[in-house]
Amino acid sequence: MSSPKPTPASDKTSRWIEDIFILLCIASLWPAILGWQEPIYQFLLYIALMGLVVIFLRRQKRLRDASRQTK
């Protein structure tokens, strides 16, 4: 069993960007919660959904890679 490799600075930066984007996505839900129906808010929700799917796939890949490294 090998020890996990240290993460490079660029990986840490990308994780920070992902975390900030997730917080922005949570904030983008408020117009929908408040019932605002303007098209810009709908557009923001679709952008948030696409971004969250990308983040989900990236994190799944990192989890799979980490699982392979521990075996």
mmJSON file of the N, C-alpha and C atoms, coordinates in Angstrom:
{"data_MODEL":{"atom_site":{
"group_PDB":["ATOM","ATOM","ATOM","ATOM","ATOM","ATOM","ATOM","ATOM","ATOM","ATOM","ATOM","ATOM","ATOM","ATOM","ATOM","ATOM","ATOM","ATOM","ATOM","ATOM","ATOM","ATOM","ATOM","ATOM","ATOM","ATOM","ATOM","ATOM","ATOM","ATOM","ATOM","ATOM","ATOM","ATOM","ATOM","ATOM","ATOM","ATOM","ATOM","ATOM","ATOM","ATOM","ATOM","ATOM","ATOM","ATOM","ATOM","ATOM","ATOM","ATOM","ATOM","ATOM","ATOM","ATOM","ATOM","ATOM","ATOM","ATOM","ATOM","ATOM","ATOM","ATOM","ATOM","ATOM","ATOM","ATOM","ATOM","ATOM","ATOM","ATOM","ATOM","ATOM","ATOM","ATOM","ATOM","ATOM","ATOM","ATOM","ATOM","ATOM","ATOM","ATOM","ATOM","ATOM","ATOM","ATOM","ATOM","ATOM","ATOM","ATOM","ATOM","ATOM","ATOM","ATOM","ATOM","ATOM","ATOM","ATOM","ATOM","ATOM","ATOM","ATOM","ATOM","ATOM","ATOM","ATOM","ATOM","ATOM","ATOM","ATOM","ATOM","ATOM","ATOM","ATOM","ATOM","ATOM","ATOM","ATOM","ATOM","ATOM","ATOM","ATOM","ATOM","ATOM","ATOM","ATOM","ATOM","ATOM","ATOM","ATOM","ATOM","ATOM","ATOM","ATOM","ATOM","ATOM","ATOM","ATOM","ATOM","ATOM","ATOM","ATOM","ATOM","ATOM","ATOM","ATOM","ATOM","ATOM","ATOM","ATOM","ATOM","ATOM","ATOM","ATOM","ATOM","ATOM","ATOM","ATOM","ATOM","ATOM","ATOM","ATOM","ATOM","ATOM","ATOM","ATOM","ATOM","ATOM","ATOM","ATOM","ATOM","ATOM","ATOM","ATOM","ATOM","ATOM","ATOM","ATOM","ATOM","ATOM","ATOM","ATOM","ATOM","ATOM","ATOM","ATOM","ATOM","ATOM","ATOM","ATOM","ATOM","ATOM","ATOM","ATOM","ATOM","ATOM","ATOM","ATOM","ATOM","ATOM","ATOM","ATOM","ATOM","ATOM","ATOM","ATOM","ATOM","ATOM","ATOM","ATOM","ATOM","ATOM","ATOM"],
"id":[1,2,3,4,5,6,7,8,9,10,11,12,13,14,15,16,17,18,19,20,21,22,23,24,25,26,27,28,29,30,31,32,33,34,35,36,37,38,39,40,41,42,43,44,45,46,47,48,49,50,51,52,53,54,55,56,57,58,59,60,61,62,63,64,65,66,67,68,69,70,71,72,73,74,75,76,77,78,79,80,81,82,83,84,85,86,87,88,89,90,91,92,93,94,95,96,97,98,99,100,101,102,103,104,105,106,107,108,109,110,111,112,113,114,115,116,117,118,119,120,121,122,123,124,125,126,127,128,129,130,131,132,133,134,135,136,137,138,139,140,141,142,143,144,145,146,147,148,149,150,151,152,153,154,155,156,157,158,159,160,161,162,163,164,165,166,167,168,169,170,171,172,173,174,175,176,177,178,179,180,181,182,183,184,185,186,187,188,189,190,191,192,193,194,195,196,197,198,199,200,201,202,203,204,205,206,207,208,209,210,211,212,213],
"type_symbol":["N","C","C","N","C","C","N","C","C","N","C","C","N","C","C","N","C","C","N","C","C","N","C","C","N","C","C","N","C","C","N","C","C","N","C","C","N","C","C","N","C","C","N","C","C","N","C","C","N","C","C","N","C","C","N","C","C","N","C","C","N","C","C","N","C","C","N","C","C","N","C","C","N","C","C","N","C","C","N","C","C","N","C","C","N","C","C","N","C","C","N","C","C","N","C","C","N","C","C","N","C","C","N","C","C","N","C","C","N","C","C","N","C","C","N","C","C","N","C","C","N","C","C","N","C","C","N","C","C","N","C","C","N","C","C","N","C","C","N","C","C","N","C","C","N","C","C","N","C","C","N","C","C","N","C","C","N","C","C","N","C","C","N","C","C","N","C","C","N","C","C","N","C","C","N","C","C","N","C","C","N","C","C","N","C","C","N","C","C","N","C","C","N","C","C","N","C","C","N","C","C","N","C","C","N","C","C","N","C","C","N","C","C"],
"label_atom_id":["N","CA","C","N","CA","C","N","CA","C","N","CA","C","N","CA","C","N","CA","C","N","CA","C","N","CA","C","N","CA","C","N","CA","C","N","CA","C","N","CA","C","N","CA","C","N","CA","C","N","CA","C","N","CA","C","N","CA","C","N","CA","C","N","CA","C","N","CA","C","N","CA","C","N","CA","C","N","CA","C","N","CA","C","N","CA","C","N","CA","C","N","CA","C","N","CA","C","N","CA","C","N","CA","C","N","CA","C","N","CA","C","N","CA","C","N","CA","C","N","CA","C","N","CA","C","N","CA","C","N","CA","C","N","CA","C","N","CA","C","N","CA","C","N","CA","C","N","CA","C","N","CA","C","N","CA","C","N","CA","C","N","CA","C","N","CA","C","N","CA","C","N","CA","C","N","CA","C","N","CA","C","N","CA","C","N","CA","C","N","CA","C","N","CA","C","N","CA","C","N","CA","C","N","CA","C","N","CA","C","N","CA","C","N","CA","C","N","CA","C","N","CA","C","N","CA","C","N","CA","C","N","CA","C","N","CA","C","N","CA","C","N","CA","C","N","CA","C"],
"label_alt_id":[null,null,null,null,null,null,null,null,null,null,null,null,null,null,null,null,null,null,null,null,null,null,null,null,null,null,null,null,null,null,null,null,null,null,null,null,null,null,null,null,null,null,null,null,null,null,null,null,null,null,null,null,null,null,null,null,null,null,null,null,null,null,null,null,null,null,null,null,null,null,null,null,null,null,null,null,null,null,null,null,null,null,null,null,null,null,null,null,null,null,null,null,null,null,null,null,null,null,null,null,null,null,null,null,null,null,null,null,null,null,null,null,null,null,null,null,null,null,null,null,null,null,null,null,null,null,null,null,null,null,null,null,null,null,null,null,null,null,null,null,null,null,null,null,null,null,null,null,null,null,null,null,null,null,null,null,null,null,null,null,null,null,null,null,null,null,null,null,null,null,null,null,null,null,null,null,null,null,null,null,null,null,null,null,null,null,null,null,null,null,null,null,null,null,null,null,null,null,null,null,null,null,null,null,null,null,null,null,null,null,null,null,null],
"label_comp_id":["MET","MET","MET","SER","SER","SER","SER","SER","SER","PRO","PRO","PRO","LYS","LYS","LYS","PRO","PRO","PRO","THR","THR","THR","PRO","PRO","PRO","ALA","ALA","ALA","SER","SER","SER","ASP","ASP","ASP","LYS","LYS","LYS","THR","THR","THR","SER","SER","SER","ARG","ARG","ARG","TRP","TRP","TRP","ILE","ILE","ILE","GLU","GLU","GLU","ASP","ASP","ASP","ILE","ILE","ILE","PHE","PHE","PHE","ILE","ILE","ILE","LEU","LEU","LEU","LEU","LEU","LEU","CYS","CYS","CYS","ILE","ILE","ILE","ALA","ALA","ALA","SER","SER","SER","LEU","LEU","LEU","TRP","TRP","TRP","PRO","PRO","PRO","ALA","ALA","ALA","ILE","ILE","ILE","LEU","LEU","LEU","GLY","GLY","GLY","TRP","TRP","TRP","GLN","GLN","GLN","GLU","GLU","GLU","PRO","PRO","PRO","ILE","ILE","ILE","TYR","TYR","TYR","GLN","GLN","GLN","PHE","PHE","PHE","LEU","LEU","LEU","LEU","LEU","LEU","TYR","TYR","TYR","ILE","ILE","ILE","ALA","ALA","ALA","LEU","LEU","LEU","MET","MET","MET","GLY","GLY","GLY","LEU","LEU","LEU","VAL","VAL","VAL","VAL","VAL","VAL","ILE","ILE","ILE","PHE","PHE","PHE","LEU","LEU","LEU","ARG","ARG","ARG","ARG","ARG","ARG","GLN","GLN","GLN","LYS","LYS","LYS","ARG","ARG","ARG","LEU","LEU","LEU","ARG","ARG","ARG","ASP","ASP","ASP","ALA","ALA","ALA","SER","SER","SER","ARG","ARG","ARG","GLN","GLN","GLN","THR","THR","THR","LYS","LYS","LYS"],
"label_asym_id":["A","A","A","A","A","A","A","A","A","A","A","A","A","A","A","A","A","A","A","A","A","A","A","A","A","A","A","A","A","A","A","A","A","A","A","A","A","A","A","A","A","A","A","A","A","A","A","A","A","A","A","A","A","A","A","A","A","A","A","A","A","A","A","A","A","A","A","A","A","A","A","A","A","A","A","A","A","A","A","A","A","A","A","A","A","A","A","A","A","A","A","A","A","A","A","A","A","A","A","A","A","A","A","A","A","A","A","A","A","A","A","A","A","A","A","A","A","A","A","A","A","A","A","A","A","A","A","A","A","A","A","A","A","A","A","A","A","A","A","A","A","A","A","A","A","A","A","A","A","A","A","A","A","A","A","A","A","A","A","A","A","A","A","A","A","A","A","A","A","A","A","A","A","A","A","A","A","A","A","A","A","A","A","A","A","A","A","A","A","A","A","A","A","A","A","A","A","A","A","A","A","A","A","A","A","A","A","A","A","A","A","A","A"],
"label_entity_id":["1","1","1","1","1","1","1","1","1","1","1","1","1","1","1","1","1","1","1","1","1","1","1","1","1","1","1","1","1","1","1","1","1","1","1","1","1","1","1","1","1","1","1","1","1","1","1","1","1","1","1","1","1","1","1","1","1","1","1","1","1","1","1","1","1","1","1","1","1","1","1","1","1","1","1","1","1","1","1","1","1","1","1","1","1","1","1","1","1","1","1","1","1","1","1","1","1","1","1","1","1","1","1","1","1","1","1","1","1","1","1","1","1","1","1","1","1","1","1","1","1","1","1","1","1","1","1","1","1","1","1","1","1","1","1","1","1","1","1","1","1","1","1","1","1","1","1","1","1","1","1","1","1","1","1","1","1","1","1","1","1","1","1","1","1","1","1","1","1","1","1","1","1","1","1","1","1","1","1","1","1","1","1","1","1","1","1","1","1","1","1","1","1","1","1","1","1","1","1","1","1","1","1","1","1","1","1","1","1","1","1","1","1"],
"label_seq_id":[1,1,1,2,2,2,3,3,3,4,4,4,5,5,5,6,6,6,7,7,7,8,8,8,9,9,9,10,10,10,11,11,11,12,12,12,13,13,13,14,14,14,15,15,15,16,16,16,17,17,17,18,18,18,19,19,19,20,20,20,21,21,21,22,22,22,23,23,23,24,24,24,25,25,25,26,26,26,27,27,27,28,28,28,29,29,29,30,30,30,31,31,31,32,32,32,33,33,33,34,34,34,35,35,35,36,36,36,37,37,37,38,38,38,39,39,39,40,40,40,41,41,41,42,42,42,43,43,43,44,44,44,45,45,45,46,46,46,47,47,47,48,48,48,49,49,49,50,50,50,51,51,51,52,52,52,53,53,53,54,54,54,55,55,55,56,56,56,57,57,57,58,58,58,59,59,59,60,60,60,61,61,61,62,62,62,63,63,63,64,64,64,65,65,65,66,66,66,67,67,67,68,68,68,69,69,69,70,70,70,71,71,71],
"pdbx_PDB_ins_code":[null,null,null,null,null,null,null,null,null,null,null,null,null,null,null,null,null,null,null,null,null,null,null,null,null,null,null,null,null,null,null,null,null,null,null,null,null,null,null,null,null,null,null,null,null,null,null,null,null,null,null,null,null,null,null,null,null,null,null,null,null,null,null,null,null,null,null,null,null,null,null,null,null,null,null,null,null,null,null,null,null,null,null,null,null,null,null,null,null,null,null,null,null,null,null,null,null,null,null,null,null,null,null,null,null,null,null,null,null,null,null,null,null,null,null,null,null,null,null,null,null,null,null,null,null,null,null,null,null,null,null,null,null,null,null,null,null,null,null,null,null,null,null,null,null,null,null,null,null,null,null,null,null,null,null,null,null,null,null,null,null,null,null,null,null,null,null,null,null,null,null,null,null,null,null,null,null,null,null,null,null,null,null,null,null,null,null,null,null,null,null,null,null,null,null,null,null,null,null,null,null,null,null,null,null,null,null,null,null,null,null,null,null],
"Cartn_x":[0.844,0.0,0.891,0.716,1.562,0.873,1.695,1.129,0.63,-0.4,-0.927,0.091,0.094,1.015,0.536,1.48,1.058,0.401,-0.611,-1.32,-0.572,-0.441,0.234,-0.611,0.037,-0.647,-1.788,-1.632,-2.695,-3.939,-3.759,-4.899,-5.63,-4.879,-5.507,-6.268,-5.704,-6.369,-7.662,-7.635,-8.852,-9.921,-9.521,-10.504,-11.128,-10.309,-10.841,-11.84,-11.504,-12.403,-13.711,-13.618,-14.824,-15.669,-15.045,-15.786,-16.477,-15.785,-16.38,-17.547,-17.384,-18.47,-19.689,-19.467,-20.58,-21.325,-20.602,-21.255,-22.045,-21.498,-22.224,-23.484,-23.412,-24.589,-25.683,-25.285,-26.264,-26.927,-26.132,-26.691,-27.597,-27.304,-28.121,-29.491,-29.691,-31.001,-32.0,-31.522,-32.422,-33.453,-33.102,-34.157,-35.291,-34.955,-35.993,-36.819,-36.17,-36.88,-37.832,-37.39,-38.217,-39.281,-39.247,-40.273,-40.016,-38.801,-38.474,-38.365,-39.045,-39.135,-38.423,-37.597,-36.907,-35.983,-35.825,-35.01,-33.55,-32.994,-31.592,-31.405,-32.385,-32.268,-32.369,-33.223,-33.319,-31.995,-31.399,-30.106,-29.04,-29.014,-28.032,-28.208,-29.454,-29.688,-29.159,-29.321,-28.794,-27.267,-26.66,-25.192,-24.719,-25.417,-25.06,-25.177,-26.235,-26.419,-25.288,-24.942,-23.851,-22.532,-22.261,-21.032,-20.978,-22.1,-22.134,-21.952,-22.478,-22.26,-20.779,-20.133,-18.692,-17.903,-18.231,-17.542,-17.762,-18.992,-19.292,-18.431,-18.327,-17.534,-16.048,-15.54,-14.131,-13.843,-14.742,-14.528,-14.669,-15.564,-15.669,-14.364,-13.769,-12.501,-11.4,-11.337,-10.326,-10.53,-11.772,-12.062,-11.643,-11.946,-11.558,-10.033,-9.337,-7.874,-7.282,-7.85,-7.358,-7.599,-8.736,-9.04,-8.041,-7.683,-6.712,-5.341,-4.97,-3.662,-3.539,-4.644,-4.566,-4.524,-4.882,-4.874,-3.504],
"Cartn_y":[-1.17,0.0,1.235,2.088,3.267,4.481,5.431,6.652,7.54,8.34,9.189,10.237,10.532,11.53,12.918,13.843,15.206,15.849,16.648,17.282,18.534,18.72,19.919,21.16,22.313,23.579,23.83,23.417,23.642,22.829,21.644,20.828,21.484,22.041,22.737,23.962,24.665,25.838,25.445,24.369,23.943,23.505,22.911,22.524,23.754,24.789,26.034,26.664,26.659,27.228,26.441,25.114,24.286,24.609,24.74,25.029,26.394,27.381,28.709,28.658,27.906,27.784,27.11,26.112,25.446,26.442,27.282,28.298,29.287,29.673,30.57,29.899,28.594,27.862,27.846,27.7,27.744,29.119,30.163,31.521,31.734,31.067,31.25,30.601,29.77,29.165,30.146,31.194,32.104,32.778,33.223,33.802,32.806,31.535,30.529,30.308,30.313,30.142,31.311,32.505,33.697,33.857,32.978,33.008,33.991,34.486,35.413,34.623,35.05,34.283,34.923,35.924,36.575,35.576,35.711,34.755,34.672,35.75,35.71,34.739,34.648,33.729,32.279,32.028,30.683,30.303,31.251,31.026,30.695,31.443,31.187,29.801,29.359,28.022,26.938,27.124,26.133,26.131,27.298,27.373,26.668,26.912,26.275,24.761,24.288,22.845,22.228,22.869,22.334,22.325,23.401,23.463,22.416,22.19,21.185,19.778,19.514,18.206,18.013,19.051,18.969,18.725,19.458,19.273,17.861,17.36,16.002,14.982,15.122,14.179,14.264,15.483,15.648,15.017,15.212,14.65,13.135,12.611,11.164,10.588,11.264,10.814,10.841,11.917,11.994,10.899,10.617,9.556,8.202,7.948,6.689,6.553,7.646,7.614,7.354,7.985,7.778,6.338,5.779,4.394,3.441,3.715,2.875,2.984,4.17,4.351,3.607,3.447,2.767,1.265,0.749,-0.704,-1.213],
"Cartn_z":[0.0,0.0,0.0,-0.99,-1.111,-0.5,-0.095,0.465,-0.675,-0.418,-1.483,-1.898,-3.206,-3.718,-3.305,-3.052,-2.732,-3.951,-3.689,-4.796,-5.239,-6.549,-7.033,-6.759,-6.829,-6.541,-7.519,-8.775,-9.755,-9.413,-8.833,-8.422,-7.26,-6.328,-5.205,-5.689,-6.658,-7.209,-7.903,-8.665,-9.355,-8.362,-7.261,-6.232,-5.594,-5.341,-4.793,-5.754,-7.038,-8.04,-8.073,-8.005,-7.967,-6.741,-5.595,-4.361,-4.439,-4.966,-5.118,-6.093,-7.189,-8.164,-7.529,-6.692,-6.013,-5.12,-4.412,-3.58,-4.42,-5.573,-6.477,-7.02,-7.263,-7.735,-6.675,-5.434,-4.346,-4.311,-4.478,-4.497,-5.707,-6.823,-8.027,-7.889,-6.874,-6.649,-6.043,-5.404,-4.696,-5.596,-6.792,-7.641,-7.918,-8.113,-8.341,-7.068,-5.919,-4.654,-4.416,-4.798,-4.606,-5.688,-6.698,-7.73,-8.855,-8.972,-10.055,-11.346,-12.388,-13.625,-14.816,-14.614,-15.724,-16.431,-17.741,-18.506,-18.048,-17.547,-17.123,-15.964,-15.08,-13.957,-14.422,-15.407,-15.977,-16.64,-17.354,-18.011,-16.972,-15.87,-14.803,-14.202,-14.073,-13.522,-14.459,-15.766,-16.709,-16.724,-16.627,-16.534,-15.263,-14.157,-12.888,-13.0,-13.632,-13.782,-14.602,-15.707,-16.534,-15.758,-15.032,-14.255,-13.169,-12.506,-11.449,-11.998,-13.186,-13.815,-14.116,-14.638,-14.932,-13.645,-12.591,-11.315,-10.787,-10.891,-10.443,-11.188,-12.493,-13.283,-12.936,-12.733,-12.365,-10.998,-10.063,-8.73,-8.73,-9.548,-9.695,-10.232,-11.214,-11.783,-10.73,-9.939,-8.883,-7.848,-7.509,-6.546,-7.101,-8.365,-9.008,-9.047,-9.406,-9.444,-8.063,-7.037,-5.677,-5.232,-5.633,-5.285,-5.941,-7.179,-7.877,-7.235,-6.757,-6.15,-4.833,-4.118,-2.822,-2.958,-4.123,-4.321,-4.686],
"occupancy":[1.0,1.0,1.0,1.0,1.0,1.0,1.0,1.0,1.0,1.0,1.0,1.0,1.0,1.0,1.0,1.0,1.0,1.0,1.0,1.0,1.0,1.0,1.0,1.0,1.0,1.0,1.0,1.0,1.0,1.0,1.0,1.0,1.0,1.0,1.0,1.0,1.0,1.0,1.0,1.0,1.0,1.0,1.0,1.0,1.0,1.0,1.0,1.0,1.0,1.0,1.0,1.0,1.0,1.0,1.0,1.0,1.0,1.0,1.0,1.0,1.0,1.0,1.0,1.0,1.0,1.0,1.0,1.0,1.0,1.0,1.0,1.0,1.0,1.0,1.0,1.0,1.0,1.0,1.0,1.0,1.0,1.0,1.0,1.0,1.0,1.0,1.0,1.0,1.0,1.0,1.0,1.0,1.0,1.0,1.0,1.0,1.0,1.0,1.0,1.0,1.0,1.0,1.0,1.0,1.0,1.0,1.0,1.0,1.0,1.0,1.0,1.0,1.0,1.0,1.0,1.0,1.0,1.0,1.0,1.0,1.0,1.0,1.0,1.0,1.0,1.0,1.0,1.0,1.0,1.0,1.0,1.0,1.0,1.0,1.0,1.0,1.0,1.0,1.0,1.0,1.0,1.0,1.0,1.0,1.0,1.0,1.0,1.0,1.0,1.0,1.0,1.0,1.0,1.0,1.0,1.0,1.0,1.0,1.0,1.0,1.0,1.0,1.0,1.0,1.0,1.0,1.0,1.0,1.0,1.0,1.0,1.0,1.0,1.0,1.0,1.0,1.0,1.0,1.0,1.0,1.0,1.0,1.0,1.0,1.0,1.0,1.0,1.0,1.0,1.0,1.0,1.0,1.0,1.0,1.0,1.0,1.0,1.0,1.0,1.0,1.0,1.0,1.0,1.0,1.0,1.0,1.0,1.0,1.0,1.0,1.0,1.0,1.0],
"B_iso_or_equiv":[0.0,0.0,0.0,0.0,0.0,0.0,0.0,0.0,0.0,0.0,0.0,0.0,0.0,0.0,0.0,0.0,0.0,0.0,0.0,0.0,0.0,0.0,0.0,0.0,0.0,0.0,0.0,0.0,0.0,0.0,0.0,0.0,0.0,0.0,0.0,0.0,0.0,0.0,0.0,0.0,0.0,0.0,0.0,0.0,0.0,0.0,0.0,0.0,0.0,0.0,0.0,0.0,0.0,0.0,0.0,0.0,0.0,0.0,0.0,0.0,0.0,0.0,0.0,0.0,0.0,0.0,0.0,0.0,0.0,0.0,0.0,0.0,0.0,0.0,0.0,0.0,0.0,0.0,0.0,0.0,0.0,0.0,0.0,0.0,0.0,0.0,0.0,0.0,0.0,0.0,0.0,0.0,0.0,0.0,0.0,0.0,0.0,0.0,0.0,0.0,0.0,0.0,0.0,0.0,0.0,0.0,0.0,0.0,0.0,0.0,0.0,0.0,0.0,0.0,0.0,0.0,0.0,0.0,0.0,0.0,0.0,0.0,0.0,0.0,0.0,0.0,0.0,0.0,0.0,0.0,0.0,0.0,0.0,0.0,0.0,0.0,0.0,0.0,0.0,0.0,0.0,0.0,0.0,0.0,0.0,0.0,0.0,0.0,0.0,0.0,0.0,0.0,0.0,0.0,0.0,0.0,0.0,0.0,0.0,0.0,0.0,0.0,0.0,0.0,0.0,0.0,0.0,0.0,0.0,0.0,0.0,0.0,0.0,0.0,0.0,0.0,0.0,0.0,0.0,0.0,0.0,0.0,0.0,0.0,0.0,0.0,0.0,0.0,0.0,0.0,0.0,0.0,0.0,0.0,0.0,0.0,0.0,0.0,0.0,0.0,0.0,0.0,0.0,0.0,0.0,0.0,0.0,0.0,0.0,0.0,0.0,0.0,0.0],
"pdbx_formal_charge":[null,null,null,null,null,null,null,null,null,null,null,null,null,null,null,null,null,null,null,null,null,null,null,null,null,null,null,null,null,null,null,null,null,null,null,null,null,null,null,null,null,null,null,null,null,null,null,null,null,null,null,null,null,null,null,null,null,null,null,null,null,null,null,null,null,null,null,null,null,null,null,null,null,null,null,null,null,null,null,null,null,null,null,null,null,null,null,null,null,null,null,null,null,null,null,null,null,null,null,null,null,null,null,null,null,null,null,null,null,null,null,null,null,null,null,null,null,null,null,null,null,null,null,null,null,null,null,null,null,null,null,null,null,null,null,null,null,null,null,null,null,null,null,null,null,null,null,null,null,null,null,null,null,null,null,null,null,null,null,null,null,null,null,null,null,null,null,null,null,null,null,null,null,null,null,null,null,null,null,null,null,null,null,null,null,null,null,null,null,null,null,null,null,null,null,null,null,null,null,null,null,null,null,null,null,null,null,null,null,null,null,null,null],
"auth_seq_id":[1,1,1,2,2,2,3,3,3,4,4,4,5,5,5,6,6,6,7,7,7,8,8,8,9,9,9,10,10,10,11,11,11,12,12,12,13,13,13,14,14,14,15,15,15,16,16,16,17,17,17,18,18,18,19,19,19,20,20,20,21,21,21,22,22,22,23,23,23,24,24,24,25,25,25,26,26,26,27,27,27,28,28,28,29,29,29,30,30,30,31,31,31,32,32,32,33,33,33,34,34,34,35,35,35,36,36,36,37,37,37,38,38,38,39,39,39,40,40,40,41,41,41,42,42,42,43,43,43,44,44,44,45,45,45,46,46,46,47,47,47,48,48,48,49,49,49,50,50,50,51,51,51,52,52,52,53,53,53,54,54,54,55,55,55,56,56,56,57,57,57,58,58,58,59,59,59,60,60,60,61,61,61,62,62,62,63,63,63,64,64,64,65,65,65,66,66,66,67,67,67,68,68,68,69,69,69,70,70,70,71,71,71],
"auth_comp_id":["MET","MET","MET","SER","SER","SER","SER","SER","SER","PRO","PRO","PRO","LYS","LYS","LYS","PRO","PRO","PRO","THR","THR","THR","PRO","PRO","PRO","ALA","ALA","ALA","SER","SER","SER","ASP","ASP","ASP","LYS","LYS","LYS","THR","THR","THR","SER","SER","SER","ARG","ARG","ARG","TRP","TRP","TRP","ILE","ILE","ILE","GLU","GLU","GLU","ASP","ASP","ASP","ILE","ILE","ILE","PHE","PHE","PHE","ILE","ILE","ILE","LEU","LEU","LEU","LEU","LEU","LEU","CYS","CYS","CYS","ILE","ILE","ILE","ALA","ALA","ALA","SER","SER","SER","LEU","LEU","LEU","TRP","TRP","TRP","PRO","PRO","PRO","ALA","ALA","ALA","ILE","ILE","ILE","LEU","LEU","LEU","GLY","GLY","GLY","TRP","TRP","TRP","GLN","GLN","GLN","GLU","GLU","GLU","PRO","PRO","PRO","ILE","ILE","ILE","TYR","TYR","TYR","GLN","GLN","GLN","PHE","PHE","PHE","LEU","LEU","LEU","LEU","LEU","LEU","TYR","TYR","TYR","ILE","ILE","ILE","ALA","ALA","ALA","LEU","LEU","LEU","MET","MET","MET","GLY","GLY","GLY","LEU","LEU","LEU","VAL","VAL","VAL","VAL","VAL","VAL","ILE","ILE","ILE","PHE","PHE","PHE","LEU","LEU","LEU","ARG","ARG","ARG","ARG","ARG","ARG","GLN","GLN","GLN","LYS","LYS","LYS","ARG","ARG","ARG","LEU","LEU","LEU","ARG","ARG","ARG","ASP","ASP","ASP","ALA","ALA","ALA","SER","SER","SER","ARG","ARG","ARG","GLN","GLN","GLN","THR","THR","THR","LYS","LYS","LYS"],
"auth_asym_id":["A","A","A","A","A","A","A","A","A","A","A","A","A","A","A","A","A","A","A","A","A","A","A","A","A","A","A","A","A","A","A","A","A","A","A","A","A","A","A","A","A","A","A","A","A","A","A","A","A","A","A","A","A","A","A","A","A","A","A","A","A","A","A","A","A","A","A","A","A","A","A","A","A","A","A","A","A","A","A","A","A","A","A","A","A","A","A","A","A","A","A","A","A","A","A","A","A","A","A","A","A","A","A","A","A","A","A","A","A","A","A","A","A","A","A","A","A","A","A","A","A","A","A","A","A","A","A","A","A","A","A","A","A","A","A","A","A","A","A","A","A","A","A","A","A","A","A","A","A","A","A","A","A","A","A","A","A","A","A","A","A","A","A","A","A","A","A","A","A","A","A","A","A","A","A","A","A","A","A","A","A","A","A","A","A","A","A","A","A","A","A","A","A","A","A","A","A","A","A","A","A","A","A","A","A","A","A","A","A","A","A","A","A"],
"auth_atom_id":["N","CA","C","N","CA","C","N","CA","C","N","CA","C","N","CA","C","N","CA","C","N","CA","C","N","CA","C","N","CA","C","N","CA","C","N","CA","C","N","CA","C","N","CA","C","N","CA","C","N","CA","C","N","CA","C","N","CA","C","N","CA","C","N","CA","C","N","CA","C","N","CA","C","N","CA","C","N","CA","C","N","CA","C","N","CA","C","N","CA","C","N","CA","C","N","CA","C","N","CA","C","N","CA","C","N","CA","C","N","CA","C","N","CA","C","N","CA","C","N","CA","C","N","CA","C","N","CA","C","N","CA","C","N","CA","C","N","CA","C","N","CA","C","N","CA","C","N","CA","C","N","CA","C","N","CA","C","N","CA","C","N","CA","C","N","CA","C","N","CA","C","N","CA","C","N","CA","C","N","CA","C","N","CA","C","N","CA","C","N","CA","C","N","CA","C","N","CA","C","N","CA","C","N","CA","C","N","CA","C","N","CA","C","N","CA","C","N","CA","C","N","CA","C","N","CA","C","N","CA","C","N","CA","C","N","CA","C","N","CA","C","N","CA","C","N","CA","C"],
"pdbx_PDB_model_num":[1,1,1,1,1,1,1,1,1,1,1,1,1,1,1,1,1,1,1,1,1,1,1,1,1,1,1,1,1,1,1,1,1,1,1,1,1,1,1,1,1,1,1,1,1,1,1,1,1,1,1,1,1,1,1,1,1,1,1,1,1,1,1,1,1,1,1,1,1,1,1,1,1,1,1,1,1,1,1,1,1,1,1,1,1,1,1,1,1,1,1,1,1,1,1,1,1,1,1,1,1,1,1,1,1,1,1,1,1,1,1,1,1,1,1,1,1,1,1,1,1,1,1,1,1,1,1,1,1,1,1,1,1,1,1,1,1,1,1,1,1,1,1,1,1,1,1,1,1,1,1,1,1,1,1,1,1,1,1,1,1,1,1,1,1,1,1,1,1,1,1,1,1,1,1,1,1,1,1,1,1,1,1,1,1,1,1,1,1,1,1,1,1,1,1,1,1,1,1,1,1,1,1,1,1,1,1,1,1,1,1,1,1]
}}}
